Amino acid sequence: MEQRVCYRCLIRETAGADYAQKIGKYLEAIAKEDKADDTLYEYRLSVCKNCDQLWDGTCAACGCYVELRAAAKKAACPYEKW
């Protein structure tokens, strides 16, 4: 069966449970003082989901996994959208 790529999806929406769990573990490991709060995190992800550079959870502009970049308080979008 061919696996489809979702161009406007996040990893948490398309990846298998094992991969999504690994992303979750990374997010949990970020120190509280370095982590964006939930409101900011979800806002950033909503911006990414509407960006032409999102490709299957990855930013085509910089190559990051947007869910990981968005979680860091001091991170920034390479296109300065957030």
Steps between C-alpha positions, in 0.01 A plus 500: 500500500639839401535749784374847415680816601293778649644834402312700760511257790699485819682190617245445775229476234666257260781303663463163658457479875866405557635805317248736656594358842868580435408858412296517821795379706720770348242766581472377858879519539512873428557691822191691610680834487606433140164375378229710335169490685216300345323804355813627327589151381160438342501848342837433341382163366187661353721747313718216372197301386403790274849554362599391149831371640342229718561155358393198703589660834829644374582860412634509144671832576728372775444125524377494859210303637261787567358336814845501657599852393166645613547351847813699580418836657787683328455334158391699197354429159756538219242716317429704813134395504526440875 
